[in-house]
Amino acid sequence: MEIRKVFARNLRRHRHKKKLSHEALAHEAGVDRTYISALERGVYGASIDMVQKLAKVLEVDPAALLDPRSE
Amino acid sequence: MEIRKVFARNLRRHRHKKKLSHEALAHEAGVDRTYISALERGVYGASIDMVQKLAKVLEVDPAALLDPRSE
């Protein structure tokens, strides 16, 4: 599967698990709300620095966000 | 650990496992040799698209390249 889709799906799932809105996750990570929304649509290929930043807020391993088998 | 260091270490290890030089990996992935060298020094935060591209050449899962416990 294309990596952006894997990341988008994992990002959305972990954000929902933490009961965070796009706005709340964006605020915690210090990025724009529209950027989070775009990442969840696979519009951009995030940098690994951004993956780490979002993983930290979501309290998951960065690698888990790129894992197609991640639950 | 900082994600760039994790990625740098995993990239180098898997490149060595495949017995590929910087040049050979760069050629296979369609990037510049100096870019591979820079990634292995943590100079840049690669995009997830680049992680996937390199993972494909190295025949590993993209997530494995961001896993600090990856062997």
Backbone of each chain as nested JSON, in Angstrom:
{
  "chains": [
    {"id": "A", "residues": [
      {"number": 1, "name": "MET", "atoms": {"N": [0.86, -1.209, 0.0], "CA": [0.0, 0.0, 0.0], "C": [0.887, 1.246, 0.0]}},
      {"number": 2, "name": "GLU", "atoms": {"N": [0.405, 2.262, -0.629], "CA": [1.177, 3.497, -0.674], "C": [1.35, 4.042, 0.751]}},
      {"number": 3, "name": "ILE", "atoms": {"N": [2.566, 4.469, 1.042], "CA": [2.91, 4.86, 2.417], "C": [2.056, 6.033, 2.932]}},
      {"number": 4, "name": "ARG", "atoms": {"N": [1.692, 6.945, 2.04], "CA": [0.873, 8.078, 2.508], "C": [-0.488, 7.612, 3.002]}},
      {"number": 5, "name": "LYS", "atoms": {"N": [-1.018, 6.566, 2.364], "CA": [-2.323, 6.049, 2.775], "C": [-2.219, 5.327, 4.107]}},
      {"number": 6, "name": "VAL", "atoms": {"N": [-1.132, 4.57, 4.269], "CA": [-0.898, 3.874, 5.543], "C": [-0.792, 4.902, 6.671]}},
      {"number": 7, "name": "PHE", "atoms": {"N": [0.025, 5.917, 6.436], "CA": [0.229, 6.96, 7.448], "C": [-1.08, 7.698, 7.736]}},
      {"number": 8, "name": "ALA", "atoms": {"N": [-1.804, 8.039, 6.701], "CA": [-3.08, 8.768, 6.849], "C": [-4.061, 7.978, 7.712]}},
      {"number": 9, "name": "ARG", "atoms": {"N": [-4.164, 6.695, 7.405], "CA": [-5.109, 5.845, 8.136], "C": [-4.699, 5.688, 9.599]}},
      {"number": 10, "name": "ASN", "atoms": {"N": [-3.404, 5.464, 9.835], "CA": [-2.92, 5.301, 11.213], "C": [-3.043, 6.597, 12.0]}},
      {"number": 11, "name": "LEU", "atoms": {"N": [-2.752, 7.701, 11.337], "CA": [-2.835, 9.008, 12.002], "C": [-4.265, 9.256, 12.473]}},
      {"number": 12, "name": "ARG", "atoms": {"N": [-5.202, 9.035, 11.568], "CA": [-6.614, 9.251, 11.906], "C": [-7.059, 8.32, 13.037]}},
      {"number": 13, "name": "ARG", "atoms": {"N": [-6.67, 7.046, 12.94], "CA": [-7.113, 6.094, 13.956], "C": [-6.563, 6.446, 15.343]}},
      {"number": 14, "name": "HIS", "atoms": {"N": [-5.281, 6.773, 15.391], "CA": [-4.694, 7.105, 16.698], "C": [-5.219, 8.452, 17.213]}},
      {"number": 15, "name": "ARG", "atoms": {"N": [-5.527, 9.364, 16.326], "CA": [-6.116, 10.639, 16.754], "C": [-7.496, 10.393, 17.357]}},
      {"number": 16, "name": "HIS", "atoms": {"N": [-8.271, 9.536, 16.742], "CA": [-9.594, 9.207, 17.278], "C": [-9.477, 8.501, 18.63]}},
      {"number": 17, "name": "LYS", "atoms": {"N": [-8.497, 7.595, 18.714], "CA": [-8.276, 6.877, 19.985], "C": [-8.02, 7.847, 21.134]}},
      {"number": 18, "name": "LYS", "atoms": {"N": [-7.284, 8.913, 20.837], "CA": [-6.963, 9.917, 21.863], "C": [-8.072, 10.965, 21.976]}},
      {"number": 19, "name": "LYS", "atoms": {"N": [-9.13, 10.79, 21.206], "CA": [-10.27, 11.713, 21.202], "C": [-9.825, 13.163, 20.948]}},
      {"number": 20, "name": "LEU", "atoms": {"N": [-8.949, 13.299, 19.969], "CA": [-8.466, 14.631, 19.597], "C": [-9.084, 15.048, 18.266]}},
      {"number": 21, "name": "SER", "atoms": {"N": [-9.479, 16.313, 18.19], "CA": [-9.917, 16.885, 16.912], "C": [-8.676, 17.222, 16.089]}},
      {"number": 22, "name": "HIS", "atoms": {"N": [-8.892, 17.523, 14.801], "CA": [-7.788, 18.037, 13.986], "C": [-7.154, 19.236, 14.681]}},
      {"number": 23, "name": "GLU", "atoms": {"N": [-7.995, 20.125, 15.17], "CA": [-7.519, 21.345, 15.823], "C": [-6.65, 21.033, 17.038]}},
      {"number": 24, "name": "ALA", "atoms": {"N": [-7.13, 20.101, 17.861], "CA": [-6.411, 19.781, 19.098], "C": [-5.054, 19.142, 18.799]}},
      {"number": 25, "name": "LEU", "atoms": {"N": [-5.039, 18.199, 17.856], "CA": [-3.766, 17.558, 17.497], "C": [-2.81, 18.593, 16.894]}},
      {"number": 26, "name": "ALA", "atoms": {"N": [-3.348, 19.422, 16.026], "CA": [-2.532, 20.467, 15.389], "C": [-1.926, 21.389, 16.444]}},
      {"number": 27, "name": "HIS", "atoms": {"N": [-2.74, 21.784, 17.414], "CA": [-2.274, 22.685, 18.467], "C": [-1.153, 22.029, 19.279]}},
      {"number": 28, "name": "GLU", "atoms": {"N": [-1.379, 20.779, 19.663], "CA": [-0.372, 20.049, 20.467], "C": [0.94, 19.88, 19.704]}},
      {"number": 29, "name": "ALA", "atoms": {"N": [0.824, 19.658, 18.401], "CA": [2.019, 19.388, 17.589], "C": [2.646, 20.675, 17.041]}},
      {"number": 30, "name": "GLY", "atoms": {"N": [1.94, 21.799, 17.22], "CA": [2.483, 23.07, 16.735], "C": [2.433, 23.215, 15.23]}},
      {"number": 31, "name": "VAL", "atoms": {"N": [1.391, 22.643, 14.63], "CA": [1.221, 22.787, 13.18], "C": [-0.184, 23.315, 12.888]}},
      {"number": 32, "name": "ASP", "atoms": {"N": [-0.448, 23.574, 11.623], "CA": [-1.751, 24.111, 11.262], "C": [-2.796, 22.997, 11.153]}},
      {"number": 33, "name": "ARG", "atoms": {"N": [-4.028, 23.319, 11.507], "CA": [-5.137, 22.364, 11.432], "C": [-5.302, 21.798, 10.019]}},
      {"number": 34, "name": "THR", "atoms": {"N": [-5.143, 22.678, 9.045], "CA": [-5.329, 22.233, 7.658], "C": [-4.236, 21.245, 7.224]}},
      {"number": 35, "name": "TYR", "atoms": {"N": [-3.083, 21.335, 7.874], "CA": [-1.989, 20.409, 7.55], "C": [-2.331, 19.001, 8.046]}},
      {"number": 36, "name": "ILE", "atoms": {"N": [-2.886, 18.912, 9.25], "CA": [-3.308, 17.608, 9.787], "C": [-4.369, 16.993, 8.864]}},
      {"number": 37, "name": "SER", "atoms": {"N": [-5.315, 17.808, 8.496], "CA": [-6.382, 17.353, 7.601], "C": [-5.801, 16.845, 6.276]}},
      {"number": 38, "name": "ALA", "atoms": {"N": [-4.836, 17.579, 5.754], "CA": [-4.206, 17.187, 4.487], "C": [-3.416, 15.882, 4.641]}},
      {"number": 39, "name": "LEU", "atoms": {"N": [-2.727, 15.726, 5.76], "CA": [-1.975, 14.48, 5.99], "C": [-2.928, 13.288, 6.033]}},
      {"number": 40, "name": "GLU", "atoms": {"N": [-4.095, 13.496, 6.612], "CA": [-5.065, 12.394, 6.707], "C": [-5.745, 12.112, 5.361]}},
      {"number": 41, "name": "ARG", "atoms": {"N": [-5.497, 12.973, 4.399], "CA": [-5.99, 12.715, 3.043], "C": [-4.845, 12.302, 2.112]}},
      {"number": 42, "name": "GLY", "atoms": {"N": [-3.645, 12.206, 2.665], "CA": [-2.5, 11.771, 1.864], "C": [-2.021, 12.802, 0.857]}},
      {"number": 43, "name": "VAL", "atoms": {"N": [-2.312, 14.059, 1.139], "CA": [-1.937, 15.134, 0.201], "C": [-0.429, 15.373, 0.191]}},
      {"number": 44, "name": "TYR", "atoms": {"N": [0.192, 15.258, 1.393], "CA": [1.635, 15.483, 1.495], "C": [2.344, 14.231, 1.992]}},
      {"number": 45, "name": "GLY", "atoms": {"N": [3.602, 14.136, 1.643], "CA": [4.467, 13.128, 2.237], "C": [5.166, 13.769, 3.415]}},
      {"number": 46, "name": "ALA", "atoms": {"N": [4.7, 13.473, 4.626], "CA": [5.274, 14.086, 5.823], "C": [6.748, 13.737, 5.954]}},
      {"number": 47, "name": "SER", "atoms": {"N": [7.51, 14.597, 6.603], "CA": [8.904, 14.263, 6.916], "C": [8.911, 13.353, 8.148]}},
      {"number": 48, "name": "ILE", "atoms": {"N": [10.003, 12.626, 8.321], "CA": [10.085, 11.752, 9.502], "C": [10.113, 12.581, 10.784]}},
      {"number": 49, "name": "ASP", "atoms": {"N": [10.594, 13.812, 10.711], "CA": [10.553, 14.694, 11.888], "C": [9.095, 14.954, 12.285]}},
      {"number": 50, "name": "MET", "atoms": {"N": [8.243, 15.16, 11.292], "CA": [6.818, 15.393, 11.55], "C": [6.149, 14.122, 12.074]}},
      {"number": 51, "name": "VAL", "atoms": {"N": [6.538, 12.973, 11.514], "CA": [6.008, 11.698, 12.006], "C": [6.328, 11.556, 13.496]}},
      {"number": 52, "name": "GLN", "atoms": {"N": [7.563, 11.869, 13.861], "CA": [7.96, 11.755, 15.268], "C": [7.176, 12.724, 16.153]}},
      {"number": 53, "name": "LYS", "atoms": {"N": [7.002, 13.942, 15.674], "CA": [6.285, 14.965, 16.439], "C": [4.836, 14.535, 16.711]}},
      {"number": 54, "name": "LEU", "atoms": {"N": [4.18, 14.024, 15.673], "CA": [2.781, 13.594, 15.822], "C": [2.694, 12.328, 16.684]}},
      {"number": 55, "name": "ALA", "atoms": {"N": [3.656, 11.424, 16.504], "CA": [3.667, 10.196, 17.304], "C": [3.8, 10.517, 18.785]}},
      {"number": 56, "name": "LYS", "atoms": {"N": [4.591, 11.523, 19.084], "CA": [4.793, 11.913, 20.484], "C": [3.472, 12.387, 21.103]}},
      {"number": 57, "name": "VAL", "atoms": {"N": [2.761, 13.233, 20.379], "CA": [1.467, 13.727, 20.874], "C": [0.483, 12.562, 21.026]}},
      {"number": 58, "name": "LEU", "atoms": {"N": [0.522, 11.643, 20.078], "CA": [-0.421, 10.514, 20.085], "C": [0.034, 9.37, 20.995]}},
      {"number": 59, "name": "GLU", "atoms": {"N": [1.224, 9.514, 21.556], "CA": [1.786, 8.498, 22.467], "C": [1.872, 7.113, 21.821]}},
      {"number": 60, "name": "VAL", "atoms": {"N": [2.394, 7.108, 20.607], "CA": [2.679, 5.854, 19.907], "C": [4.108, 5.912, 19.37]}},
      {"number": 61, "name": "ASP", "atoms": {"N": [4.649, 4.763, 18.969], "CA": [5.971, 4.746, 18.332], "C": [5.855, 5.33, 16.928]}},
      {"number": 62, "name": "PRO", "atoms": {"N": [6.83, 6.13, 16.499], "CA": [6.803, 6.644, 15.128], "C": [6.623, 5.524, 14.097]}},
      {"number": 63, "name": "ALA", "atoms": {"N": [7.317, 4.409, 14.288], "CA": [7.224, 3.301, 13.331], "C": [5.793, 2.778, 13.206]}},
      {"number": 64, "name": "ALA", "atoms": {"N": [5.033, 2.842, 14.297], "CA": [3.653, 2.332, 14.269], "C": [2.796, 3.117, 13.278]}},
      {"number": 65, "name": "LEU", "atoms": {"N": [3.128, 4.376, 13.064], "CA": [2.339, 5.202, 12.149], "C": [2.593, 4.843, 10.683]}},
      {"number": 66, "name": "LEU", "atoms": {"N": [3.682, 4.095, 10.436], "CA": [3.983, 3.669, 9.054], "C": [3.719, 2.183, 8.846]}},
      {"number": 67, "name": "ASP", "atoms": {"N": [3.158, 1.546, 9.859], "CA": [2.964, 0.097, 9.789], "C": [1.558, -0.235, 9.284]}},
      {"number": 68, "name": "PRO", "atoms": {"N": [1.452, -0.88, 8.124], "CA": [0.126, -1.208, 7.584], "C": [-0.626, -2.222, 8.453]}},
      {"number": 69, "name": "ARG", "atoms": {"N": [0.095, -2.922, 9.325], "CA": [-0.554, -3.916, 10.197], "C": [-0.835, -3.357, 11.59]}},
      {"number": 70, "name": "SER", "atoms": {"N": [-0.513, -2.072, 11.794], "CA": [-0.696, -1.451, 13.117], "C": [-2.166, -1.432, 13.527]}},
      {"number": 71, "name": "GLU", "atoms": {"N": [-2.397, -1.79, 14.771], "CA": [-3.789, -1.782, 15.279], "C": [-3.963, -0.711, 16.347]}}
    ]},
    {"id": "B", "residues": [
      {"number": 1, "name": "MET", "atoms": {"N": [15.01, 8.161, 21.252], "CA": [16.098, 8.604, 20.362], "C": [15.512, 9.462, 19.24]}},
      {"number": 2, "name": "GLU", "atoms": {"N": [16.309, 10.382, 18.794], "CA": [15.856, 11.24, 17.703], "C": [15.636, 10.396, 16.442]}},
      {"number": 3, "name": "ILE", "atoms": {"N": [14.532, 10.653, 15.767], "CA": [14.121, 9.804, 14.652], "C": [15.14, 9.785, 13.507]}},
      {"number": 4, "name": "ARG", "atoms": {"N": [15.79, 10.916, 13.301], "CA": [16.784, 10.932, 12.202], "C": [17.929, 9.969, 12.476]}},
      {"number": 5, "name": "LYS", "atoms": {"N": [18.293, 9.844, 13.758], "CA": [19.388, 8.938, 14.127], "C": [18.951, 7.49, 13.963]}},
      {"number": 6, "name": "VAL", "atoms": {"N": [17.707, 7.204, 14.352], "CA": [17.166, 5.853, 14.197], "C": [17.159, 5.478, 12.718]}},
      {"number": 7, "name": "PHE", "atoms": {"N": [16.633, 6.38, 11.91], "CA": [16.551, 6.128, 10.462], "C": [17.947, 5.978, 9.862]}},
      {"number": 8, "name": "ALA", "atoms": {"N": [18.863, 6.855, 10.242], "CA": [20.234, 6.819, 9.723], "C": [20.894, 5.473, 10.019]}},
      {"number": 9, "name": "ARG", "atoms": {"N": [20.725, 5.015, 11.238], "CA": [21.357, 3.764, 11.656], "C": [20.754, 2.572, 10.921]}},
      {"number": 10, "name": "ASN", "atoms": {"N": [19.414, 2.558, 10.821], "CA": [18.746, 1.446, 10.134], "C": [19.053, 1.441, 8.643]}},
      {"number": 11, "name": "LEU", "atoms": {"N": [19.1, 2.638, 8.059], "CA": [19.401, 2.744, 6.629], "C": [20.789, 2.167, 6.349]}},
      {"number": 12, "name": "ARG", "atoms": {"N": [21.756, 2.576, 7.16], "CA": [23.127, 2.09, 6.967], "C": [23.2, 0.577, 7.155]}},
      {"number": 13, "name": "ARG", "atoms": {"N": [22.551, 0.077, 8.211], "CA": [22.637, -1.352, 8.496], "C": [22.029, -2.179, 7.361]}},
      {"number": 14, "name": "HIS", "atoms": {"N": [20.855, -1.759, 6.912], "CA": [20.21, -2.532, 5.839], "C": [20.952, -2.381, 4.509]}},
      {"number": 15, "name": "ARG", "atoms": {"N": [21.569, -1.238, 4.296], "CA": [22.38, -1.06, 3.071], "C": [23.571, -2.017, 3.103]}},
      {"number": 16, "name": "HIS", "atoms": {"N": [24.207, -2.108, 4.268], "CA": [25.342, -3.034, 4.392], "C": [24.902, -4.484, 4.212]}},
      {"number": 17, "name": "LYS", "atoms": {"N": [23.729, -4.817, 4.785], "CA": [23.197, -6.184, 4.648], "C": [23.032, -6.568, 3.189]}},
      {"number": 18, "name": "LYS", "atoms": {"N": [22.599, -5.578, 2.385], "CA": [22.404, -5.824, 0.953], "C": [23.695, -5.649, 0.158]}},
      {"number": 19, "name": "LYS", "atoms": {"N": [24.768, -5.34, 0.874], "CA": [26.079, -5.118, 0.253], "C": [26.017, -4.062, -0.846]}},
      {"number": 20, "name": "LEU", "atoms": {"N": [25.308, -2.987, -0.548], "CA": [25.196, -1.881, -1.499], "C": [26.055, -0.702, -1.03]}},
      {"number": 21, "name": "SER", "atoms": {"N": [26.739, -0.081, -1.98], "CA": [27.449, 1.167, -1.681], "C": [26.438, 2.307, -1.661]}},
      {"number": 22, "name": "HIS", "atoms": {"N": [26.864, 3.478, -1.174], "CA": [26.016, 4.677, -1.284], "C": [25.58, 4.871, -2.738]}},
      {"number": 23, "name": "GLU", "atoms": {"N": [26.554, 4.718, -3.633], "CA": [26.295, 4.932, -5.059], "C": [25.222, 3.966, -5.583]}},
      {"number": 24, "name": "ALA", "atoms": {"N": [25.368, 2.693, -5.216], "CA": [24.453, 1.673, -5.727], "C": [23.037, 1.899, -5.198]}},
      {"number": 25, "name": "LEU", "atoms": {"N": [22.925, 2.19, -3.913], "CA": [21.604, 2.44, -3.333], "C": [20.983, 3.689, -3.975]}},
      {"number": 26, "name": "ALA", "atoms": {"N": [21.796, 4.72, -4.123], "CA": [21.313, 5.967, -4.726], "C": [20.808, 5.717, -6.142]}},
      {"number": 27, "name": "HIS", "atoms": {"N": [21.572, 4.944, -6.884], "CA": [21.2, 4.641, -8.269], "C": [19.87, 3.894, -8.313]}},
      {"number": 28, "name": "GLU", "atoms": {"N": [19.752, 2.868, -7.482], "CA": [18.52, 2.062, -7.444], "C": [17.309, 2.907, -7.061]}},
      {"number": 29, "name": "ALA", "atoms": {"N": [17.53, 3.843, -6.136], "CA": [16.417, 4.651, -5.62], "C": [16.176, 5.912, -6.458]}},
      {"number": 30, "name": "GLY", "atoms": {"N": [17.094, 6.173, -7.387], "CA": [16.927, 7.357, -8.233], "C": [17.181, 8.666, -7.514]}},
      {"number": 31, "name": "VAL", "atoms": {"N": [18.143, 8.631, -6.569], "CA": [18.518, 9.865, -5.859], "C": [20.03, 10.046, -5.956]}},
      {"number": 32, "name": "ASP", "atoms": {"N": [20.498, 11.154, -5.443], "CA": [21.924, 11.439, -5.521], "C": [22.692, 10.709, -4.407]}},
      {"number": 33, "name": "ARG", "atoms": {"N": [23.903, 10.295, -4.719], "CA": [24.757, 9.615, -3.743], "C": [24.958, 10.451, -2.484]}},
      {"number": 34, "name": "THR", "atoms": {"N": [25.125, 11.757, -2.678], "CA": [25.382, 12.628, -1.522], "C": [24.151, 12.722, -0.623]}},
      {"number": 35, "name": "TYR", "atoms": {"N": [22.98, 12.499, -1.193], "CA": [21.757, 12.532, -0.394], "C": [21.703, 11.317, 0.535]}},
      {"number": 36, "name": "ILE", "atoms": {"N": [22.075, 10.144, 0.014], "CA": [22.129, 8.931, 0.851], "C": [23.122, 9.134, 1.992]}},
      {"number": 37, "name": "SER", "atoms": {"N": [24.264, 9.651, 1.638], "CA": [25.297, 9.898, 2.646], "C": [24.777, 10.865, 3.718]}},
      {"number": 38, "name": "ALA", "atoms": {"N": [24.075, 11.892, 3.289], "CA": [23.527, 12.879, 4.235], "C": [22.45, 12.253, 5.124]}},
      {"number": 39, "name": "LEU", "atoms": {"N": [21.615, 11.399, 4.534], "CA": [20.576, 10.733, 5.346], "C": [21.222, 9.859, 6.417]}},
      {"number": 40, "name": "GLU", "atoms": {"N": [22.321, 9.233, 6.076], "CA": [23.005, 8.356, 7.046], "C": [23.744, 9.15, 8.107]}},
      {"number": 41, "name": "ARG", "atoms": {"N": [23.836, 10.448, 7.902], "CA": [24.418, 11.322, 8.932], "C": [23.328, 12.144, 9.628]}},
      {"number": 42, "name": "GLY", "atoms": {"N": [22.092, 11.907, 9.259], "CA": [20.99, 12.608, 9.93], "C": [20.88, 14.076, 9.575]}},
      {"number": 43, "name": "VAL", "atoms": {"N": [21.411, 14.444, 8.425], "CA": [21.413, 15.852, 8.011], "C": [20.01, 16.327, 7.629]}},
      {"number": 44, "name": "TYR", "atoms": {"N": [19.234, 15.431, 7.0], "CA": [17.88, 15.785, 6.568], "C": [16.835, 14.891, 7.24]}},
      {"number": 45, "name": "GLY", "atoms": {"N": [15.648, 15.416, 7.348], "CA": [14.509, 14.595, 7.741], "C": [13.838, 14.121, 6.465]}},
      {"number": 46, "name": "ALA", "atoms": {"N": [14.077, 12.869, 6.106], "CA": [13.508, 12.328, 4.864], "C": [11.989, 12.377, 4.903]}},
      {"number": 47, "name": "SER", "atoms": {"N": [11.378, 12.462, 3.746], "CA": [9.914, 12.345, 3.672], "C": [9.544, 10.862, 3.736]}},
      {"number": 48, "name": "ILE", "atoms": {"N": [8.301, 10.582, 4.099], "CA": [7.881, 9.177, 4.152], "C": [7.888, 8.557, 2.756]}},
      {"number": 49, "name": "ASP", "atoms": {"N": [7.716, 9.368, 1.735], "CA": [7.807, 8.858, 0.357], "C": [9.226, 8.323, 0.099]}},
      {"number": 50, "name": "MET", "atoms": {"N": [10.22, 9.068, 0.591], "CA": [11.622, 8.648, 0.427], "C": [11.906, 7.401, 1.266]}},
      {"number": 51, "name": "VAL", "atoms": {"N": [11.336, 7.347, 2.473], "CA": [11.492, 6.155, 3.32], "C": [10.966, 4.929, 2.58]}},
      {"number": 52, "name": "GLN", "atoms": {"N": [9.807, 5.08, 1.949], "CA": [9.228, 3.954, 1.221], "C": [10.093, 3.548, 0.024]}},
      {"number": 53, "name": "LYS", "atoms": {"N": [10.591, 4.535, -0.668], "CA": [11.416, 4.27, -1.859], "C": [12.688, 3.484, -1.472]}},
      {"number": 54, "name": "LEU", "atoms": {"N": [13.333, 3.931, -0.398], "CA": [14.562, 3.263, 0.048], "C": [14.25, 1.878, 0.619]}},
      {"number": 55, "name": "ALA", "atoms": {"N": [13.147, 1.779, 1.343], "CA": [12.748, 0.491, 1.925], "C": [12.515, -0.542, 0.822]}},
      {"number": 56, "name": "LYS", "atoms": {"N": [11.94, -0.093, -0.275], "CA": [11.665, -0.994, -1.394], "C": [12.97, -1.563, -1.961]}},
      {"number": 57, "name": "VAL", "atoms": {"N": [13.943, -0.679, -2.166], "CA": [15.242, -1.133, -2.692], "C": [15.905, -2.095, -1.705]}},
      {"number": 58, "name": "LEU", "atoms": {"N": [15.778, -1.782, -0.409], "CA": [16.434, -2.586, 0.632], "C": [15.622, -3.827, 1.007]}},
      {"number": 59, "name": "GLU", "atoms": {"N": [14.42, -3.931, 0.422], "CA": [13.545, -5.081, 0.684], "C": [13.214, -5.247, 2.174]}},
      {"number": 60, "name": "VAL", "atoms": {"N": [12.863, -4.124, 2.789], "CA": [12.381, -4.142, 4.178], "C": [11.085, -3.337, 4.236]}},
      {"number": 61, "name": "ASP", "atoms": {"N": [10.361, -3.48, 5.346], "CA": [9.164, -2.662, 5.541], "C": [9.585, -1.223, 5.859]}},
      {"number": 62, "name": "PRO", "atoms": {"N": [8.864, -0.234, 5.315], "CA": [9.187, 1.157, 5.657], "C": [9.231, 1.382, 7.175]}},
      {"number": 63, "name": "ALA", "atoms": {"N": [8.279, 0.797, 7.893], "CA": [8.231, 0.988, 9.354], "C": [9.502, 0.503, 10.032]}},
      {"number": 64, "name": "ALA", "atoms": {"N": [10.122, -0.544, 9.466], "CA": [11.345, -1.094, 10.074], "C": [12.478, -0.073, 10.083]}},
      {"number": 65, "name": "LEU", "atoms": {"N": [12.453, 0.827, 9.112], "CA": [13.527, 1.835, 9.049], "C": [13.377, 2.919, 10.127]}},
      {"number": 66, "name": "LEU", "atoms": {"N": [12.202, 2.986, 10.752], "CA": [11.989, 3.965, 11.83], "C": [11.917, 3.307, 13.203]}},
      {"number": 67, "name": "ASP", "atoms": {"N": [12.19, 1.997, 13.23], "CA": [12.049, 1.267, 14.486], "C": [13.386, 1.202, 15.218]}},
      {"number": 68, "name": "PRO", "atoms": {"N": [13.487, 1.789, 16.402], "CA": [14.765, 1.772, 17.126], "C": [15.17, 0.37, 17.576]}},
      {"number": 69, "name": "ARG", "atoms": {"N": [14.211, -0.568, 17.563], "CA": [14.51, -1.946, 17.989], "C": [14.727, -2.869, 16.794]}},
      {"number": 70, "name": "SER", "atoms": {"N": [14.7, -2.296, 15.585], "CA": [14.824, -3.104, 14.372], "C": [16.186, -3.784, 14.3]}},
      {"number": 71, "name": "GLU", "atoms": {"N": [16.189, -5.057, 13.942], "CA": [17.463, -5.808, 13.82], "C": [17.725, -6.174, 12.364]}}
    ]}
  ]
}
